[in-house]
Amino acid sequence: MIEYALAFAASCYGIALLLDLWRIAVGPDAADRILALDTMVINIIALLVLYGIWRGTAIYFEPAMLIAMVGFVSTVAYCRFLLRGDIIE
């Protein structure tokens, strides 16, 4: 039964990734694109965790944590660039 739940969750996150790509392509402004990239990072983290659960190993949780840290820093950098025009002061 858990296999069906994992497959359903992975397909939902896969569809969400496709919708994020669509928002990045046709987003009306830069803020929508930044938000879509941040949501895409969250979806990738969720897919890695689901894959780790499906495989029964904890090896995929470390890359998920690294992607979370890089995703947070990149979102902050994009927002600072959008607001100020410069990342490093």
Backbone as a chain_set.jsonl record, in Angstrom:
{"seq": "MIEYALAFAASCYGIALLLDLWRIAVGPDAADRILALDTMVINIIALLVLYGIWRGTAIYFEPAMLIAMVGFVSTVAYCRFLLRGDIIE", "coords": {"N": [[0.81, -1.194, 0.0], [2.001, 1.209, 0.687], [3.608, 1.666, -1.477], [1.866, 2.479, -3.481], [0.98, 4.904, -2.44], [3.384, 6.32, -2.403], [3.944, 6.397, -5.147], [1.75, 7.878, -6.061], [2.175, 10.319, -4.722], [4.673, 11.041, -5.805], [3.981, 11.352, -8.491], [2.238, 13.515, -8.283], [4.002, 15.519, -7.366], [5.678, 15.559, -9.583], [3.961, 16.568, -11.558], [3.574, 19.054, -10.412], [6.147, 20.08, -10.728], [6.232, 20.362, -13.514], [4.267, 22.333, -13.821], [5.544, 24.382, -12.467], [7.683, 24.85, -14.222], [6.215, 25.849, -16.354], [5.271, 28.231, -15.204], [7.671, 29.562, -14.863], [8.377, 29.966, -17.516], [6.291, 31.567, -18.601], [5.804, 33.521, -16.736], [4.471, 36.578, -15.508], [6.088, 38.586, -14.355], [9.341, 39.205, -12.804], [9.258, 38.499, -10.109], [7.335, 36.475, -9.931], [8.656, 34.478, -11.319], [10.859, 34.007, -9.65], [9.548, 33.044, -7.389], [8.474, 30.711, -8.503], [10.843, 29.295, -9.039], [11.734, 28.871, -6.409], [9.648, 27.276, -5.447], [10.029, 25.122, -7.122], [12.448, 24.113, -6.179], [11.604, 23.204, -3.679], [9.846, 21.178, -4.495], [11.638, 19.406, -5.739], [13.168, 18.646, -3.551], [11.209, 17.282, -2.116], [10.712, 15.167, -3.901], [13.189, 13.85, -3.815], [13.216, 12.985, -1.141], [10.968, 11.306, -1.13], [11.877, 9.373, -2.957], [14.019, 8.351, -1.516], [12.623, 7.189, 0.62], [11.201, 5.256, -0.796], [13.274, 3.637, -1.791], [14.294, 2.793, 0.59], [16.517, 3.746, 1.95], [18.748, 6.036, 3.553], [20.409, 7.646, 2.157], [19.652, 9.531, 0.298], [18.699, 11.652, 1.679], [20.629, 13.449, 2.519], [21.534, 14.798, 0.091], [19.098, 16.1, -0.333], [19.012, 17.869, 1.809], [21.24, 19.46, 1.213], [20.413, 20.606, -1.217], [18.274, 22.051, -0.243], [19.571, 23.993, 1.323], [21.119, 25.349, -0.621], [19.07, 26.186, -2.289], [17.679, 27.989, -0.614], [19.631, 30.003, -0.233], [20.004, 30.833, -2.879], [17.458, 31.828, -3.502], [17.291, 34.021, -1.751], [19.422, 35.519, -2.784], [18.505, 36.056, -5.421], [16.241, 37.599, -4.816], [17.398, 39.789, -3.489], [18.905, 40.826, -5.589], [16.844, 41.548, -7.301], [15.53, 43.531, -5.802], [17.552, 45.439, -5.129], [19.42, 45.507, -7.163], [21.972, 44.683, -6.884], [23.976, 42.132, -5.517], [26.031, 41.709, -3.643], [27.119, 43.882, -1.185]], "CA": [[0.0, 0.0, 0.0], [2.859, 2.391, 0.735], [4.126, 1.894, -2.819], [0.857, 3.259, -4.208], [1.002, 6.26, -1.896], [4.611, 6.961, -2.881], [3.784, 6.658, -6.581], [0.8, 8.979, -6.211], [2.834, 11.554, -4.28], [5.705, 11.382, -6.781], [3.336, 11.875, -9.699], [1.736, 14.865, -7.972], [5.14, 16.439, -7.365], [6.13, 15.679, -10.972], [3.048, 17.511, -12.217], [3.88, 20.374, -9.86], [7.373, 20.547, -11.387], [5.868, 20.828, -14.856], [3.567, 23.608, -13.666], [6.569, 25.38, -12.131], [8.372, 25.198, -15.468], [5.31, 26.698, -17.123], [5.256, 29.544, -14.577], [8.95, 30.217, -15.168], [8.391, 30.354, -18.927], [5.313, 32.605, -18.949], [5.524, 34.382, -15.592], [4.345, 37.966, -15.946], [7.218, 39.419, -13.924], [10.465, 38.467, -12.22], [8.896, 37.962, -8.791], [6.67, 35.188, -10.154], [9.676, 33.501, -11.719], [11.628, 33.665, -8.457], [8.689, 32.194, -6.571], [8.398, 29.408, -9.165], [12.109, 28.598, -8.799], [11.745, 28.424, -5.023], [8.719, 26.157, -5.363], [10.658, 24.004, -7.818], [13.425, 23.545, -5.254], [10.846, 22.452, -2.673], [9.35, 19.96, -5.132], [12.775, 18.502, -5.942], [13.48, 18.093, -2.232], [10.168, 16.291, -1.801], [10.936, 13.985, -4.735], [14.34, 13.123, -3.283], [12.813, 12.317, 0.099], [10.095, 10.192, -1.508], [12.699, 8.334, -3.557], [14.752, 7.722, -0.419], [11.694, 6.318, 1.335], [10.887, 4.122, -1.666], [14.435, 2.754, -1.841], [14.576, 2.302, 1.932], [17.844, 4.168, 2.356], [18.813, 7.432, 3.987], [21.46, 8.318, 1.399], [19.074, 10.619, -0.492], [18.287, 12.747, 2.544], [21.71, 14.434, 2.547], [21.402, 15.711, -1.051], [17.918, 16.932, -0.141], [19.403, 18.941, 2.722], [22.128, 20.368, 0.478], [19.597, 21.358, -2.169], [17.492, 23.011, 0.541], [20.431, 25.119, 1.694], [21.452, 26.1, -1.831], [17.838, 26.822, -2.745], [17.406, 29.148, 0.228], [20.601, 31.055, -0.533], [19.753, 31.369, -4.222], [16.237, 32.635, -3.45], [17.646, 35.289, -1.126], [20.259, 36.268, -3.723], [17.641, 36.559, -6.493], [15.395, 38.677, -4.288], [18.244, 40.969, -3.269], [19.221, 41.382, -6.894], [15.637, 42.167, -7.829], [15.215, 44.733, -5.046], [18.625, 46.42, -5.074], [20.255, 45.522, -8.361], [23.31, 44.236, -6.521], [23.882, 41.055, -4.531], [27.038, 41.94, -2.609], [27.265, 45.315, -0.903]], "C": [[0.854, 1.258, 0.0], [3.431, 2.705, -0.641], [3.156, 2.734, -3.647], [0.843, 4.707, -3.737], [2.242, 7.004, -2.367], [4.513, 7.293, -4.369], [2.83, 7.82, -6.827], [1.443, 10.31, -5.827], [3.904, 11.985, -5.281], [5.092, 11.915, -8.066], [2.768, 13.267, -9.464], [2.872, 15.882, -7.961], [5.73, 16.598, -8.759], [5.263, 16.647, -11.763], [3.308, 18.923, -11.714], [5.162, 20.939, -10.461], [7.083, 21.058, -12.799], [5.135, 22.166, -14.798], [4.527, 24.723, -13.26], [7.347, 25.807, -13.368], [7.508, 26.111, -16.34], [5.289, 28.108, -16.532], [6.562, 30.283, -14.823], [8.956, 30.726, -16.602], [7.466, 31.533, -19.213], [4.978, 33.524, -17.776], [5.464, 35.84, -16.011], [5.48, 38.873, -15.483], [8.254, 38.551, -13.213], [10.119, 37.86, -10.865], [8.185, 36.615, -8.923], [7.668, 34.112, -10.551], [10.525, 33.066, -10.529], [10.819, 32.743, -7.561], [8.559, 30.796, -7.178], [9.696, 28.62, -8.982], [12.191, 28.08, -7.366], [10.806, 27.23, -4.827], [9.291, 24.921, -6.048], [11.7, 23.324, -6.926], [12.715, 22.705, -4.194], [10.321, 21.145, -3.259], [10.471, 18.95, -5.368], [13.195, 17.862, -4.626], [12.475, 17.008, -1.874], [10.357, 15.024, -2.63], [12.131, 13.171, -4.247], [13.982, 12.369, -2.004], [11.91, 11.125, -0.211], [10.887, 9.043, -2.126], [13.52, 7.607, -2.498], [13.875, 6.787, 0.399], [11.4, 5.074, 0.506], [12.041, 3.126, -1.722], [14.793, 2.18, -0.474], [15.957, 2.656, 2.428], [17.82, 5.648, 2.716], [19.844, 8.226, 3.193], [20.926, 9.518, 0.621], [18.65, 11.807, 0.363], [19.369, 13.829, 2.637], [21.689, 15.335, 1.314], [20.169, 16.612, -0.944], [18.234, 18.111, 0.774], [20.314, 19.946, 2.024], [21.355, 21.216, -0.532], [18.745, 22.388, -1.44], [18.331, 24.226, 0.917], [20.772, 25.979, 0.481], [20.22, 26.825, -2.369], [17.49, 28.052, -1.934], [18.341, 30.298, -0.105], [20.341, 31.657, -1.911], [18.48, 32.206, -4.257], [16.522, 33.994, -2.825], [18.484, 36.14, -2.074], [19.43, 36.84, -4.871], [16.789, 37.728, -6.018], [16.204, 39.941, -4.024], [18.615, 41.623, -4.588], [18.016, 42.102, -7.489], [15.333, 43.482, -7.125], [16.279, 45.809, -5.169], [19.461, 46.519, -6.341], [21.658, 45.053, -8.117], [23.178, 43.18, -5.438], [24.805, 41.322, -3.362], [27.209, 43.445, -2.426], [28.693, 45.65, -0.589]], "O": [[0.485, 2.261, -0.611], [3.71, 3.864, -0.95], [3.575, 3.595, -4.421], [0.71, 5.627, -4.544], [2.167, 8.188, -2.695], [4.956, 8.359, -4.797], [3.073, 8.651, -7.702], [1.275, 11.309, -6.526], [4.027, 13.174, -5.576], [5.635, 12.841, -8.669], [2.813, 14.111, -10.359], [2.723, 16.984, -8.488], [6.236, 17.671, -9.089], [5.772, 17.449, -12.546], [3.27, 19.879, -12.488], [5.26, 22.146, -10.681], [7.634, 22.075, -13.22], [5.363, 23.035, -15.64], [4.35, 25.874, -13.659], [7.638, 26.99, -13.544], [8.014, 27.03, -16.984], [5.29, 29.084, -17.281], [6.561, 31.504, -14.977], [9.485, 31.803, -16.875], [7.824, 32.414, -19.994], [3.973, 34.233, -17.817], [6.306, 36.298, -16.782], [5.8, 39.844, -16.168], [8.075, 37.345, -13.042], [10.644, 36.803, -10.515], [8.407, 35.714, -8.114], [7.528, 32.956, -10.152], [10.872, 31.892, -10.409], [11.35, 31.767, -7.031], [8.537, 29.805, -6.449], [9.656, 27.405, -8.791], [12.667, 26.968, -7.135], [11.144, 26.283, -4.117], [9.061, 23.798, -5.6], [11.814, 22.098, -6.924], [13.176, 21.616, -3.852], [10.349, 20.113, -2.589], [10.257, 17.748, -5.206], [13.537, 16.68, -4.585], [12.849, 15.941, -1.388], [10.181, 13.92, -2.116], [12.092, 11.941, -4.264], [14.409, 11.229, -1.816], [12.069, 10.055, 0.377], [10.606, 7.876, -1.855], [13.698, 6.391, -2.57], [14.321, 5.721, 0.823], [11.355, 3.965, 1.039], [11.821, 1.915, -1.704], [15.517, 1.188, -0.389], [16.518, 1.933, 3.251], [16.976, 6.406, 2.239], [20.123, 9.376, 3.532], [21.688, 10.436, 0.316], [18.282, 12.855, -0.169], [19.049, 15.005, 2.816], [21.818, 16.549, 1.466], [20.19, 17.753, -1.407], [17.773, 19.227, 0.534], [20.174, 21.152, 2.224], [21.62, 22.409, -0.679], [18.515, 23.48, -1.959], [17.857, 25.36, 0.84], [20.717, 27.206, 0.556], [20.323, 27.954, -2.849], [17.052, 29.058, -2.493], [17.901, 31.439, -0.246], [20.449, 32.871, -2.084], [18.426, 33.204, -4.976], [16.042, 35.014, -3.319], [18.281, 37.351, -2.162], [19.63, 37.992, -5.257], [16.633, 38.724, -6.725], [15.74, 41.045, -4.308], [18.635, 42.85, -4.689], [18.164, 43.153, -8.113], [14.923, 44.448, -7.769], [15.943, 46.986, -5.301], [20.139, 47.523, -6.559], [22.468, 45.022, -9.043], [22.354, 43.319, -4.534], [24.403, 41.177, -2.207], [27.415, 44.183, -3.39], [29.011, 46.809, -0.325]]}, "num_chains": 1, "name": "protein.A"}
